[in-house]
Amino acid sequence: MVIPVHDVNPARRTPYVTYALIAANFLVFLRTPGIAGSVTGESGLSQLCHLQAFLDHYAAVPQELIHHRLPRLVPTGQVVTGPHGEGCLTAPPDYDKSPPLSVLTAMFLHGSWLHLLGNMLFLWIFGNNIEDRLGHVRFTLFYVVCGYAAAYGFALLNDDSGAPLIGASGAIAGVLGAYLVLCPKARVWVLVPFLIFLPLRLPAWVVLGFWFVLQAVYSSGAGVSTAGTVAYAAHVAGFLVGMLLAWPLRPGTPPPPEPRRLLWGRRARHGW
């Protein structure tokens, strides 16, 4: 597994949408009920119940997306004590949930700091060049479409699952797929764990191609002891849709000229 650090691929315009998406993901994470435990190092049943109630409301659930099978009882966020111990109190939902809209809200939810930081790192490195090529408005639509394609692609393969699907990785996988199509020869600095972290500068097609192969292998169940909580199939779907959407732009405008002043492969004024 390689860890990207930055790419040598300057952009012509400031990626305001990419910055806004990163900021929104951090803000939602910090405002998510029950996340305080992951921030302070504390956790408890009450926090878990609040988090479960929040996810049932705003996360995408495969069986809800495909069959519109909404649960009759959901956690309320309160703790109840019974003969078998403490648990989360459940009750009929006091809200009307729209499964299609839940895909959009789920794209801004993350379950841990590692989940959030990993996704935002990839968006930070690769998002600006795709926004530069598409423009702010088209990039926003592209990001949302890839996120929906990833969520519904995963749901079609797991239509009986009641587990919440959260995270921006499906939409970001679409960004990676577009980057592979539009900037395959761009150089990407990565860290390769081999006794120590070795810095290497590799072509984007090697870095992203390797990433996609790993996701495809893991989505088949090979190489992992269990499917776990990572929706690898969503990554595969988002990546392929991103490639397809970017393909018509492949023979389009040439890459932007390299600016005179660069900071880590980007315009110095961007602060990258």
C-alpha positions as CSV (number, residue, x, y, z in Angstrom):
1,M,0.0,0.0,0.0
2,V,1.3,3.4,-0.9
3,I,0.4,6.7,0.7
4,P,0.2,9.8,-1.6
5,V,1.7,13.0,-0.2
6,H,1.3,15.5,-3.1
7,D,1.3,15.6,-6.9
8,V,3.5,17.6,-9.3
9,N,0.6,19.0,-11.3
10,P,-0.1,22.7,-11.0
11,A,-3.6,24.1,-11.4
12,R,-4.7,27.3,-13.1
13,R,-7.4,28.3,-10.8
14,T,-8.1,28.2,-7.0
15,P,-10.0,25.0,-6.2
16,Y,-12.7,26.7,-4.1
17,V,-15.1,23.7,-4.3
18,T,-12.4,21.3,-3.1
19,Y,-11.6,23.5,-0.2
20,A,-15.3,23.9,0.7
21,L,-15.9,20.1,0.6
22,I,-12.9,19.5,2.9
23,A,-14.1,22.2,5.3
24,A,-17.7,20.9,5.2
25,N,-16.6,17.3,6.0
26,F,-14.5,18.4,9.0
27,L,-17.3,20.6,10.3
28,V,-20.0,17.9,10.0
29,F,-17.6,15.4,11.7
30,L,-17.0,17.7,14.6
31,R,-20.8,18.4,14.9
32,T,-21.8,14.7,14.7
33,P,-23.4,13.5,18.0
34,G,-21.4,10.9,19.7
35,I,-18.1,11.8,17.9
36,A,-16.9,13.7,21.0
37,G,-15.7,10.4,22.3
38,S,-13.4,9.8,19.4
39,V,-12.0,13.4,19.8
40,T,-11.4,13.3,23.5
41,G,-10.5,9.6,23.8
42,E,-13.6,8.9,25.9
43,S,-16.6,6.7,24.9
44,G,-19.7,5.5,26.5
45,L,-23.0,3.9,25.8
46,S,-24.8,7.2,25.8
47,Q,-22.5,8.6,23.0
48,L,-22.9,5.3,21.1
49,C,-26.7,5.6,21.3
50,H,-26.7,9.2,20.0
51,L,-24.4,8.2,17.2
52,Q,-26.6,5.3,16.1
53,A,-29.7,7.5,16.2
54,F,-27.9,10.1,14.1
55,L,-26.7,7.6,11.5
56,D,-30.1,5.9,11.2
57,H,-31.5,9.3,10.3
58,Y,-28.8,10.6,7.9
59,A,-26.7,7.6,6.7
60,A,-27.6,5.7,3.5
61,V,-28.8,2.1,4.1
62,P,-28.7,-0.3,1.2
63,Q,-32.1,-2.0,1.9
64,E,-33.7,1.5,2.2
65,L,-32.2,2.6,-1.1
66,I,-33.2,-0.5,-3.1
67,H,-36.4,-1.7,-1.4
68,H,-37.4,1.5,0.4
69,R,-37.7,-0.7,3.5
70,L,-37.6,1.8,6.3
71,P,-37.2,0.5,9.9
72,R,-40.2,0.5,12.2
73,L,-38.0,1.1,15.3
74,V,-34.8,3.3,15.5
75,P,-32.5,4.3,18.3
76,T,-33.7,7.5,20.1
77,G,-30.3,8.4,21.5
78,Q,-31.4,7.5,25.0
79,V,-30.1,4.8,27.3
80,V,-32.5,2.3,28.9
81,T,-31.8,-0.2,31.6
82,G,-33.5,-3.6,31.4
83,P,-33.3,-7.0,32.9
84,H,-30.3,-7.9,30.7
85,G,-28.4,-4.7,31.2
86,E,-28.2,-1.3,29.6
87,G,-29.0,-0.6,25.9
88,C,-30.2,2.0,23.5
89,L,-33.9,2.8,23.7
90,T,-35.7,2.3,20.4
91,A,-39.0,3.8,19.2
92,P,-40.8,4.6,15.9
93,P,-39.0,7.3,14.0
94,D,-40.3,10.8,14.6
95,Y,-39.0,12.0,11.1
96,D,-39.7,11.1,7.5
97,K,-36.5,9.8,5.9
98,S,-35.8,10.1,2.2
99,P,-33.5,7.3,1.1
100,P,-32.3,9.1,-2.0
101,L,-31.5,12.3,0.0
102,S,-29.7,10.2,2.6
103,V,-27.0,9.4,0.0
104,L,-26.1,13.1,-0.2
105,T,-26.0,13.5,3.6
106,A,-24.0,10.3,4.0
107,M,-21.3,11.7,1.8
108,F,-20.4,14.1,4.6
109,L,-20.4,11.6,7.5
110,H,-17.4,9.8,8.8
111,G,-17.0,7.3,11.6
112,S,-13.5,8.1,12.9
113,W,-10.6,10.5,12.5
114,L,-8.7,7.9,10.4
115,H,-11.7,7.6,8.1
116,L,-12.0,11.3,7.7
117,L,-8.3,12.2,7.3
118,G,-7.7,9.4,4.8
119,N,-10.5,10.6,2.6
120,M,-9.6,14.3,2.9
121,L,-5.9,13.6,2.0
122,F,-6.9,12.1,-1.3
123,L,-9.4,14.9,-2.1
124,W,-6.8,17.5,-1.1
125,I,-4.1,16.0,-3.5
126,F,-6.2,15.1,-6.5
127,G,-9.4,17.2,-6.3
128,N,-7.8,20.5,-7.4
129,N,-6.8,19.3,-10.9
130,I,-10.1,17.8,-11.7
131,E,-11.9,21.0,-10.5
132,D,-9.4,22.9,-12.7
133,R,-10.4,20.9,-15.8
134,L,-14.1,20.8,-15.1
135,G,-14.7,24.2,-13.6
136,H,-16.4,24.8,-10.2
137,V,-20.0,24.0,-11.1
138,R,-19.3,21.0,-13.2
139,F,-16.9,19.6,-10.6
140,T,-19.6,19.9,-7.9
141,L,-22.1,18.0,-10.1
142,F,-19.4,15.5,-11.0
143,Y,-18.6,14.9,-7.3
144,V,-22.2,14.4,-6.3
145,V,-22.9,12.0,-9.3
146,C,-19.9,9.9,-8.4
147,G,-21.1,9.7,-4.8
148,Y,-24.6,8.6,-5.8
149,A,-23.2,6.0,-8.3
150,A,-20.9,4.6,-5.6
151,A,-23.7,4.3,-3.0
152,Y,-26.3,2.8,-5.4
153,G,-23.6,0.5,-6.9
154,F,-22.8,-0.9,-3.4
155,A,-26.5,-1.1,-2.5
156,L,-27.3,-3.1,-5.6
157,L,-24.7,-5.7,-4.5
158,N,-25.8,-5.6,-0.9
159,D,-29.5,-4.9,-1.1
160,D,-30.4,-6.8,2.1
161,S,-27.9,-4.9,4.2
162,G,-29.2,-2.8,7.0
163,A,-25.8,-1.4,7.9
164,P,-25.4,2.4,7.4
165,L,-23.2,3.5,4.5
166,I,-21.2,6.6,5.3
167,G,-18.2,8.5,4.0
168,A,-17.0,10.6,1.0
169,S,-14.8,7.8,-0.4
170,G,-17.2,6.9,-3.2
171,A,-17.3,10.4,-4.5
172,I,-13.5,10.8,-4.0
173,A,-13.0,7.5,-5.9
174,G,-14.7,9.2,-8.8
175,V,-12.2,12.0,-8.6
176,L,-9.3,9.5,-8.7
177,G,-10.8,7.8,-11.7
178,A,-11.1,11.1,-13.5
179,Y,-7.5,11.9,-12.6
180,L,-6.3,8.7,-14.0
181,V,-8.0,9.5,-17.3
182,L,-7.0,13.2,-17.5
183,C,-3.6,13.3,-15.8
184,P,-2.1,9.7,-16.2
185,K,1.5,10.9,-16.5
186,A,1.4,13.5,-13.7
187,R,4.0,12.7,-11.0
188,V,2.8,11.8,-7.5
189,W,5.0,11.7,-4.4
190,V,4.2,8.7,-2.3
191,L,5.4,7.1,0.9
192,V,6.0,3.4,0.5
193,P,6.2,1.4,3.9
194,F,9.3,-0.8,3.7
195,L,10.9,-1.0,7.1
196,I,10.7,2.8,7.0
197,F,8.6,5.1,4.8
198,L,10.4,5.5,1.5
199,P,9.5,8.6,-0.6
200,L,9.1,7.9,-4.3
201,R,7.8,9.9,-7.2
202,L,5.7,7.7,-9.4
203,P,3.4,8.3,-12.4
204,A,-0.3,8.8,-11.5
205,W,-1.3,5.8,-13.5
206,V,0.9,3.6,-11.4
207,V,-0.4,5.0,-8.0
208,L,-4.1,5.1,-8.9
209,G,-4.0,1.9,-11.0
210,F,-2.5,0.1,-8.0
211,W,-5.1,1.6,-5.7
212,F,-8.0,0.6,-8.0
213,V,-6.7,-3.0,-8.3
214,L,-6.5,-3.3,-4.5
215,Q,-10.1,-2.0,-4.1
216,A,-11.3,-4.5,-6.8
217,V,-9.5,-7.4,-5.1
218,Y,-10.8,-6.5,-1.7
219,S,-14.4,-6.0,-3.0
220,S,-14.3,-9.6,-4.2
221,G,-13.4,-10.7,-0.7
222,A,-9.9,-11.8,-1.6
223,G,-7.0,-10.5,0.5
224,V,-9.2,-9.7,3.5
225,S,-10.4,-11.9,6.3
226,T,-13.8,-10.3,6.3
227,A,-15.6,-7.5,4.4
228,G,-15.4,-5.5,7.5
229,T,-16.8,-2.0,7.5
230,V,-15.1,-0.7,4.3
231,A,-17.4,-0.5,1.3
232,Y,-14.8,-1.5,-1.3
233,A,-17.5,-2.1,-4.0
234,A,-18.5,1.5,-3.6
235,H,-14.9,2.6,-4.3
236,V,-14.9,0.5,-7.5
237,A,-18.2,1.9,-8.7
238,G,-17.2,5.5,-8.0
239,F,-13.9,5.1,-9.7
240,L,-15.3,3.6,-12.9
241,V,-18.1,6.2,-13.1
242,G,-15.5,8.9,-12.7
243,M,-13.4,7.5,-15.5
244,L,-16.5,7.3,-17.8
245,L,-17.5,10.9,-17.1
246,A,-14.0,12.2,-17.6
247,W,-13.3,10.2,-20.8
248,P,-15.0,12.7,-23.2
249,L,-12.6,15.4,-21.9
250,R,-9.5,13.4,-22.6
251,P,-8.8,14.9,-26.0
252,G,-9.9,18.4,-24.9
253,T,-7.9,21.3,-23.6
254,P,-4.2,20.7,-22.8
255,P,-2.9,20.7,-19.3
256,P,-2.2,24.2,-17.9
257,P,1.3,25.5,-18.4
258,E,3.7,25.1,-15.5
259,P,3.9,28.3,-13.4
260,R,7.2,30.0,-12.7
261,R,7.0,29.6,-8.9
262,L,6.1,26.2,-7.5
263,L,5.7,25.0,-4.0
264,W,5.6,21.2,-3.8
265,G,4.4,21.1,-7.4
266,R,1.7,23.7,-7.0
267,R,1.3,27.4,-7.3
268,A,3.0,29.1,-4.3
269,R,0.0,31.4,-3.7
270,H,-2.3,28.4,-3.0
271,G,-0.3,27.5,0.1
272,W,0.2,23.9,-0.8
